[in-house]
Amino acid sequence: MIFSPSKSNRKFFGQIADEYDLVYFGRVDSRIDEEYKEVRGLTASPIVRDENYTAGNVYDYEVIFLERSKKIYLENNQSEKRKWTILQVQLKRAHLPHIFIDNSQNKSSYGRLLMSALRLPEISWRNFSDNDSFSQVFTVYTKPQSLQDVRDILTIEAQTTLMTHFSTFDYELNDDKIIVYSGDKVDLQLLDRMLRVGLWLARSADACAGKICEIRE
């Protein structure tokens, strides 16, 4: 792997690496580097740039942190540059359908374009609960055949935890991976919170693999 330290936010990714015994690699380029594990998900494309790539194992889960920049094209044919902080957690047992849990407060036209391209419809929260509090904070996208999986994952306890403690993030669940997205300013506390919710979701999904159960803290 070609290593090139990132110019911005290196301090905080170095801190999270020190705290959890991860390895900091810095800038990686998928067009040049073939030895690193690429994080895909909704933001992946051949022209993204990944900075502050940091990887390792935390509590026996393989995790990857990075910052990703990408030029995106909006519905009015204008373009703008977007940047995300991303955490990917590799699941051990679970294989999940494609589910996207979008922080509705930060909803953008790009989010709608992504959902359209993936053909993931927005689901009606009336299928899950008479309490619409969760739907005021998050919008959930998945295919109709995956509704039972959403019920299993987003129990009342899980909804409350996400709304109360982790409402500023977006979440993508797909196959054997969970990806957490943030658009907030990076610091050690942000990275630590992303890791906490990512590991919590991963442990819960693995515990629920093959059966219906509740996600608990």
C-alpha positions in Angstrom: 0.0 0.0 0.0 1.3 3.5 -0.9 1.2 5.6 2.3 0.8 9.3 2.2 -0.3 11.2 5.4 -3.4 13.3 5.1 -3.1 17.0 5.6 -6.3 17.6 7.6 -7.8 15.9 10.7 -4.8 13.6 10.9 -4.5 14.4 14.6 -8.0 13.0 15.5 -7.6 9.8 13.4 -4.2 9.3 15.0 -5.8 9.6 18.4 -8.6 7.1 17.7 -5.9 4.8 16.3 -3.8 5.1 19.5 -6.9 4.6 21.8 -8.0 1.4 20.1 -4.7 0.1 18.7 -5.6 0.7 15.1 -3.2 1.3 12.2 -3.2 4.7 10.5 -2.5 4.7 6.8 -3.5 8.2 5.6 -4.4 8.9 2.0 -5.2 6.0 -0.3 -6.1 5.9 -4.0 -8.1 3.0 -5.4 -6.7 3.8 -8.9 -3.2 3.1 -7.6 -3.4 1.0 -4.4 -4.8 -2.5 -4.8 -3.7 -3.9 -1.4 -6.1 -2.1 0.9 -9.7 -3.1 1.6 -11.9 -0.6 -0.2 -15.0 0.8 1.6 -17.9 0.8 -0.8 -21.5 1.7 0.1 -23.5 4.6 -1.2 -20.6 7.0 -1.7 -18.3 4.6 -3.6 -17.2 5.4 -7.2 -14.0 5.2 -9.2 -13.3 8.9 -8.6 -13.6 9.3 -4.8 -10.6 10.3 -2.7 -10.1 8.7 0.7 -8.1 10.3 3.4 -7.2 9.3 6.9 -7.7 5.6 6.2 -7.4 3.9 9.6 -8.0 0.1 10.2 -7.8 -2.7 12.7 -9.8 -4.8 15.1 -11.8 -3.4 18.0 -13.4 -6.0 20.4 -12.8 -8.6 17.8 -14.6 -6.7 15.0 -12.7 -5.5 11.9 -13.3 -1.8 11.5 -12.2 0.9 9.0 -12.4 4.7 9.4 -11.8 7.1 6.6 -12.8 10.5 5.2 -14.2 10.5 1.7 -14.5 13.4 -0.7 -16.5 13.3 -3.9 -18.0 15.6 -6.5 -21.7 15.0 -6.8 -24.2 16.1 -9.4 -27.5 17.5 -8.2 -30.9 17.5 -9.8 -30.4 20.9 -11.4 -27.2 19.6 -13.2 -25.0 21.6 -10.9 -22.1 19.9 -9.1 -20.6 20.4 -5.6 -18.0 18.7 -3.5 -19.2 16.6 -0.5 -17.2 15.1 2.3 -18.1 12.4 4.7 -16.5 10.7 7.7 -17.2 7.0 7.4 -16.9 4.0 9.7 -17.3 0.4 8.3 -17.8 -2.6 10.6 -17.4 -6.1 9.3 -20.1 -8.5 10.6 -19.2 -12.0 11.8 -22.5 -13.9 11.3 -25.2 -11.7 9.9 -26.0 -11.2 6.3 -28.4 -8.2 6.0 -30.6 -6.9 3.2 -29.8 -3.5 1.9 -31.2 -0.9 4.3 -30.5 2.8 4.5 -31.4 4.8 7.6 -31.2 8.4 6.7 -31.0 11.3 9.2 -34.0 13.2 7.9 -32.7 16.5 9.4 -29.8 16.5 7.0 -31.8 15.1 4.0 -30.5 16.4 0.7 -31.3 16.1 -3.0 -28.2 13.9 -3.3 -29.7 11.5 -0.8 -32.8 11.2 -3.0 -30.7 10.7 -6.1 -28.8 7.9 -4.3 -32.1 6.2 -3.3 -33.4 6.5 -6.8 -30.3 5.0 -8.4 -30.4 2.0 -6.0 -34.2 1.6 -6.4 -34.7 1.5 -2.6 -38.1 2.9 -1.8 -38.9 4.8 1.4 -41.0 2.7 3.7 -44.0 3.9 5.6 -43.4 3.9 9.3 -47.0 3.0 10.0 -46.0 -0.6 9.1 -43.9 -0.7 12.3 -45.2 1.5 15.1 -48.1 3.8 16.1 -45.4 6.1 17.5 -44.1 8.3 14.6 -41.3 9.9 16.7 -38.6 7.8 14.9 -39.9 8.7 11.5 -39.5 12.4 12.4 -35.8 11.9 12.9 -35.0 9.1 10.4 -36.2 8.0 7.0 -35.7 4.3 6.2 -35.2 2.9 2.7 -35.3 -0.8 1.8 -37.0 -3.2 -0.6 -40.5 -4.4 0.4 -39.3 -8.0 0.9 -37.0 -6.7 3.6 -39.6 -5.2 5.9 -39.5 -8.0 8.4 -35.7 -7.6 8.7 -36.3 -3.9 9.5 -38.8 -4.9 12.2 -36.2 -7.2 13.7 -33.4 -4.6 13.7 -35.3 -1.4 14.6 -37.1 -2.5 17.7 -38.5 0.1 20.1 -35.3 -0.1 22.2 -33.1 0.4 19.1 -35.3 3.3 17.9 -35.0 5.0 21.2 -31.2 4.5 21.4 -30.6 5.9 17.9 -32.9 8.9 18.4 -31.5 9.7 21.9 -27.8 9.2 21.4 -26.9 8.8 17.7 -29.4 10.8 15.7 -26.9 12.8 13.7 -25.5 9.9 11.7 -26.8 8.0 8.7 -26.5 4.2 8.5 -26.2 1.7 5.7 -26.7 -2.0 6.3 -25.9 -4.4 3.5 -24.9 -8.0 3.5 -22.0 -8.5 6.0 -21.2 -4.8 6.6 -22.6 -1.8 8.6 -21.5 1.6 7.5 -21.9 4.8 9.6 -21.8 8.2 7.9 -21.2 11.6 9.5 -21.1 15.1 8.0 -20.1 16.8 11.2 -16.8 18.4 12.1 -14.3 15.7 13.0 -12.9 15.4 16.5 -12.0 12.4 18.8 -15.4 12.4 20.4 -17.2 12.1 17.0 -15.0 9.2 16.0 -15.6 7.5 19.3 -19.4 7.9 19.1 -19.3 6.5 15.5 -17.4 3.5 16.8 -19.7 2.9 19.7 -22.9 2.9 17.6 -21.2 0.9 14.8 -20.1 -1.9 17.2 -23.4 -1.9 19.0 -25.3 -2.4 15.8 -22.8 -5.1 14.7 -23.1 -7.1 17.9 -26.9 -6.8 17.8 -27.1 -7.9 14.2 -24.8 -10.9 14.8 -26.8 -11.9 17.9 -30.0 -11.7 15.8 -28.6 -13.7 12.9 -31.1 -16.4 11.9 -33.6 -15.5 14.6 -35.9 -12.6 15.7 -34.6 -10.8 18.7 -34.3 -7.4 20.2 -31.4 -5.0 19.9 -30.3 -3.8 23.2 -27.4 -1.6 24.5 
